[in-house]
Amino acid sequence: MPQRHVRFSSTSTVHSLPPLVRSSSSSSASSSGPPTPPPISYRDLPAPSKRRPSSQANDLIALAVPPLLTYDISLSPSTLSTRSATPLSSARLLEPAVFPPLPLISLVTPHLPWTLAVPTTNGKYVTVSDVLSALYCALRVGATPGEFAALRTEELISRVGAAYVRRCERLRGQSRSGYAREQAEGVKRVDFLLGYTTFCGIVPTADPGVWQLKTA
C-alpha cells in the first residue's frame, strides 16, 4: 500500500465568513438520522430536544432522507442542486434558515472539535445562504499541526490523512493546477469529517440557538 503523506500550509488563509471557535461542554445525546461517521468524542453536544421542537429549520436545510438539497460541503455552494421539481431560486436561499428567525445560530457535530457560529449577513436573520456559505468557508480553513495532533489516536490521524489524500486526488482528473493547489494548502478542517461531506440537514437541540449538523 502506498504511503500517505499529509501536509500543512506554510501560510495562513483568512476567510471573511465566520471562523470555527472552540466550544464549551454540555450534556450529550444522539438523534436519529442518516448514516454518520463513527463517533469522535472531542466533546459533548447539546442534547436534541425530546419534545416537539418550537424551532424548525427551513425545509431546504431541514434533516430529510433524502435531503432536499444535493450538496457536498467540501465544494462551493455554487455547486448545489435540489431534488425539488421547482428550480432553486436565489430568493429561496435568502429565506430564514430557521423559524423563528434568529440573528445568530451555532452549528455543532460530534465529528468536529469546533462550534461554527453563523451570524446574519442581512442584519436581520440568518438565511439559508448564510448557513451554506459559512459551512463551506469555515471548513476550508487549514488545520494546524496542533489540531491534527489533538486527534490523539493513530487511527483517527490516519483516517483524516486519508480523507485529505482522497480530496486532493478527486481533483487530479479535473484540474492539474487545482490538484497542486489543494496539495500545497494541506489538511483542512473538512478532512476531519473523514470524507462524510454529503449535507443531510440540521436538527434543533434543546437550545434554540444551537443546531446539529448531519452529514453522510
C-alpha positions as CSV (number, residue, x, y, z in Angstrom):
1,M,0.0,0.0,0.0
2,P,1.5,3.4,-0.9
3,Q,2.4,5.6,2.0
4,R,0.2,8.6,2.5
5,H,1.7,12.0,3.2
6,V,-0.2,14.8,4.8
7,R,0.9,18.4,4.5
8,F,0.1,21.7,6.3
9,S,0.1,25.0,4.6
10,S,3.0,27.3,5.5
11,T,0.7,30.3,5.2
12,S,-2.5,31.2,7.0
13,T,-5.6,31.7,4.8
14,V,-8.0,34.3,6.1
15,H,-11.7,33.9,5.3
16,S,-14.2,36.6,5.6
17,L,-17.0,34.4,6.8
18,P,-17.3,33.2,10.5
19,P,-14.4,31.1,11.8
20,L,-14.8,28.0,13.8
21,V,-14.5,28.6,17.6
22,R,-13.8,26.2,20.4
23,S,-16.9,25.2,22.4
24,S,-17.7,24.6,26.0
25,S,-19.1,21.3,27.2
26,S,-22.7,20.5,27.9
27,S,-24.8,17.3,28.2
28,S,-24.6,14.8,25.3
29,A,-27.1,12.9,23.3
30,S,-27.6,11.5,19.9
31,S,-30.5,11.8,17.4
32,S,-31.8,9.7,14.6
33,G,-30.9,10.4,11.1
34,P,-28.9,9.2,8.1
35,P,-25.6,7.3,8.4
36,T,-22.9,9.3,10.1
37,P,-19.2,8.7,10.7
38,P,-18.1,6.7,13.7
39,P,-18.3,8.9,16.8
40,I,-15.3,11.1,17.6
41,S,-15.6,12.2,21.2
42,Y,-14.0,15.6,21.1
43,R,-16.6,17.0,23.5
44,D,-20.3,16.7,24.5
45,L,-23.0,18.3,22.4
46,P,-26.3,20.0,23.4
47,A,-29.0,17.3,23.6
48,P,-31.5,17.2,20.8
49,S,-34.9,18.2,22.0
50,K,-37.1,15.2,23.1
51,R,-40.2,17.3,22.9
52,R,-41.7,18.7,19.7
53,P,-39.2,21.5,19.0
54,S,-40.5,25.0,18.9
55,S,-37.7,25.8,16.4
56,Q,-37.8,24.4,12.9
57,A,-35.3,24.6,10.1
58,N,-36.2,25.8,6.6
59,D,-37.2,22.8,4.5
60,L,-34.2,23.4,2.2
61,I,-31.8,22.5,5.1
62,A,-34.0,20.5,7.4
63,L,-32.9,16.9,8.0
64,A,-34.5,14.7,5.4
65,V,-33.9,11.3,3.8
66,P,-33.0,12.0,1.1
67,P,-32.2,15.7,1.7
68,L,-33.9,18.3,-0.4
69,L,-30.6,19.8,-1.4
70,T,-27.9,17.8,-3.1
71,Y,-24.7,19.4,-1.7
72,D,-21.2,18.3,-0.9
73,I,-20.0,20.7,1.7
74,S,-16.4,20.3,0.6
75,L,-17.3,22.2,-2.6
76,S,-18.6,25.7,-3.2
77,P,-22.3,26.3,-2.6
78,S,-22.5,27.2,-6.2
79,T,-22.4,23.5,-7.0
80,L,-25.5,22.6,-5.0
81,S,-28.7,21.4,-6.7
82,T,-32.2,20.5,-5.4
83,R,-34.3,17.4,-5.7
84,S,-37.4,19.5,-6.0
85,A,-39.2,19.8,-9.3
86,T,-39.2,23.5,-8.8
87,P,-35.9,25.2,-9.7
88,L,-34.0,26.6,-6.8
89,S,-34.3,30.4,-6.8
90,S,-32.0,33.0,-5.2
91,A,-35.0,34.2,-3.3
92,R,-35.3,30.8,-1.6
93,L,-31.7,30.9,-0.5
94,L,-32.4,34.3,1.2
95,E,-35.2,32.9,3.3
96,P,-34.7,32.5,7.1
97,A,-32.6,29.4,7.8
98,V,-34.6,28.6,11.0
99,F,-38.0,29.6,12.4
100,P,-38.5,31.7,14.3
101,P,-35.7,33.6,12.5
102,L,-32.6,34.4,14.5
103,P,-29.7,36.8,14.1
104,L,-27.2,34.2,15.1
105,I,-27.1,30.4,15.2
106,S,-24.4,27.8,16.0
107,L,-23.8,24.5,14.3
108,V,-22.3,21.5,16.1
109,T,-21.4,18.0,15.2
110,P,-19.7,15.2,17.2
111,H,-17.3,14.8,14.3
112,L,-15.6,18.1,14.6
113,P,-14.0,19.6,17.7
114,W,-15.4,23.1,17.0
115,T,-18.7,25.0,17.1
116,L,-19.5,27.1,14.0
117,A,-21.1,30.4,14.6
118,V,-23.3,31.6,11.8
119,P,-24.3,35.3,12.1
120,T,-26.7,37.1,9.8
121,T,-25.3,39.0,6.8
122,N,-28.5,40.9,6.1
123,G,-28.6,42.5,9.6
124,K,-31.9,40.8,10.5
125,Y,-31.8,37.0,10.5
126,V,-29.6,34.1,9.4
127,T,-30.5,32.9,5.9
128,V,-30.2,29.5,4.2
129,S,-27.4,31.0,2.1
130,D,-25.6,32.2,5.3
131,V,-25.6,28.6,6.6
132,L,-24.3,27.0,3.5
133,S,-21.6,29.7,2.8
134,A,-20.4,29.7,6.4
135,L,-20.1,25.9,6.4
136,Y,-18.0,25.9,3.2
137,C,-15.7,28.8,4.2
138,A,-15.1,27.6,7.7
139,L,-14.3,24.1,6.7
140,R,-11.9,25.4,4.1
141,V,-9.7,26.7,6.9
142,G,-6.4,24.9,7.1
143,A,-5.9,22.6,10.1
144,T,-3.0,23.4,12.3
145,P,-0.4,20.7,13.2
146,G,-1.7,21.1,16.8
147,E,-5.3,20.3,15.8
148,F,-4.1,17.4,13.8
149,A,-2.1,16.1,16.7
150,A,-5.2,16.6,19.0
151,L,-6.8,13.6,17.3
152,R,-4.7,11.6,19.7
153,T,-5.2,8.1,18.2
154,E,-3.2,6.8,15.3
155,E,-6.4,5.5,13.7
156,L,-8.0,8.9,13.6
157,I,-4.8,10.6,12.4
158,S,-4.6,8.1,9.6
159,R,-8.2,8.5,8.6
160,V,-8.0,12.3,8.5
161,G,-4.8,12.0,6.4
162,A,-6.6,9.6,4.1
163,A,-9.5,12.0,3.7
164,Y,-7.0,14.7,2.7
165,V,-5.4,12.5,0.1
166,R,-8.8,11.5,-1.4
167,R,-10.0,15.1,-1.6
168,C,-6.8,16.1,-3.5
169,E,-7.0,13.0,-5.7
170,R,-10.5,13.8,-6.7
171,L,-9.2,17.0,-8.4
172,R,-6.4,15.3,-10.3
173,G,-8.5,14.5,-13.3
174,Q,-10.3,17.8,-13.2
175,S,-7.6,20.4,-12.9
176,R,-3.8,19.9,-12.6
177,S,-3.4,23.3,-11.1
178,G,-6.4,22.7,-8.7
179,Y,-4.8,19.4,-7.6
180,A,-1.5,21.0,-7.0
181,R,-3.1,23.9,-5.1
182,E,-5.1,21.6,-2.8
183,Q,-2.0,19.6,-2.1
184,A,0.0,22.7,-1.2
185,E,-2.7,24.0,1.1
186,G,-2.6,20.9,3.1
187,V,-5.0,19.3,5.6
188,K,-8.2,21.3,6.0
189,R,-10.9,21.2,8.7
190,V,-13.2,19.5,6.2
191,D,-10.9,16.5,6.3
192,F,-11.8,15.9,9.9
193,L,-15.2,14.8,8.6
194,L,-13.4,11.7,7.2
195,G,-15.0,12.1,3.8
196,Y,-18.6,12.2,5.1
197,T,-19.3,15.5,3.4
198,T,-22.8,15.0,2.0
199,F,-25.1,17.6,3.6
200,C,-28.2,15.9,5.1
201,G,-29.6,18.8,7.1
202,I,-29.7,20.4,10.5
203,V,-31.8,19.5,13.5
204,P,-32.7,21.5,16.6
205,T,-31.3,20.9,20.0
206,A,-32.7,21.8,23.4
207,D,-31.0,25.2,22.9
208,P,-33.0,27.2,20.2
209,G,-29.8,28.8,19.0
210,V,-27.8,25.6,18.6
211,W,-28.4,23.1,15.7
212,Q,-26.7,19.8,15.0
213,L,-25.3,19.4,11.5
214,K,-25.9,16.0,9.9
215,T,-23.7,14.6,7.1
216,A,-23.3,11.2,5.5
